[in-house]
Amino acid sequence: MVVTGGIHGVHAADELNSLLERGQKQLDAGQLDEALASYQQAVQKDPNSSLAYTRLGGTRLLRQEYGDSITDFQQAIMLDQTNAGAFLGMAMAYLHLGRYELARQSLNEAERLDPSKKAEISKVRTWLDSRSDSPPH
């Protein structure tokens, strides 16, 4: 993270990190409502944080708020086009909505950005191929 603005910038970065850590602890404890609130505060604190939007999208995905999660993942990607995690999350949301071609496209992009996830992505792609009307890629 690039921090500018001297003391104020460092303080803002610390606050963002604190909110992200709190949200993760809440998620780990199964407190989805609390985690959602923490991540919403994080994106308010730093609307340019791709990570904060990715975490917010992931929490909404867990809450089965698929449309809102896609919006958050798209915002994360607009802020950082190399955010493979946001593409993966978006693929899962599309998959849950039955939008298999968009899920496949998101998986392809995630794999391109992070080849270390190829094995996981292949499993999802195999599942997708068994349920999709479109031919496998």
C-alpha positions, 0 to 999 in steps of 0.5 A, spaced: 500 500 500 502 506 498 501 511 503 501 519 502 500 525 506 505 524 512 502 522 519 495 522 517 496 517 511 499 513 516 494 513 521 488 512 515 492 506 513 492 503 520 485 504 521 484 501 514 488 495 516 485 495 523 478 494 520 480 489 515 483 485 521 477 486 525 472 483 519 477 477 518 476 475 525 469 476 525 468 472 519 472 467 522 467 467 528 461 466 523 459 473 525 457 475 518 453 481 520 459 484 524 464 482 518 459 486 513 459 492 517 467 492 518 468 491 511 463 497 509 467 501 514 473 499 511 471 501 504 468 508 507 475 509 510 479 507 503 474 507 497 481 506 493 482 499 497 481 493 492 482 489 498 477 492 502 472 491 496 474 484 495 473 482 502 466 486 502 464 482 496 466 475 499 462 477 505 456 478 501 458 472 497 457 468 504 451 471 506 448 469 499 447 476 496 450 475 490 448 481 486 451 485 491 457 481 491 459 482 484 458 489 484 463 489 490 468 484 486 467 489 480 469 495 484 475 491 486 477 489 479 476 496 477 481 499 482 486 493 481 486 489 474 491 484 477 486 482 483 485 474 482 481 473 488 476 478 486 475 474 479 475 468 483 469 471 488 466 474 482 466 467 478 463 464 485 457 469 485 456 468 477 456 460 478 451 461 484 446 465 479 447 460 474 451 465 469 455 460 467 459 463 461 460 469 466 463 464 471 467 461 466 470 468 464 472 470 471 475 463 472 479 464 466 482 471 468 483 469 475 487 463 472 491 467 468 493 472 473 494 467 479 497 460 475 498 457 482 490 457 483 490 452 477 488 446 480 482 449 484 480 453 478 480 446 474 475 443 479 470 448 479 471 448 471 469 441 471 463 442 475 461 448 471 462 443 464 458 438 467 452 443 468 453 448 463 450 448 456 456 451 453 462 447 451 468 446 455 474 451 454 
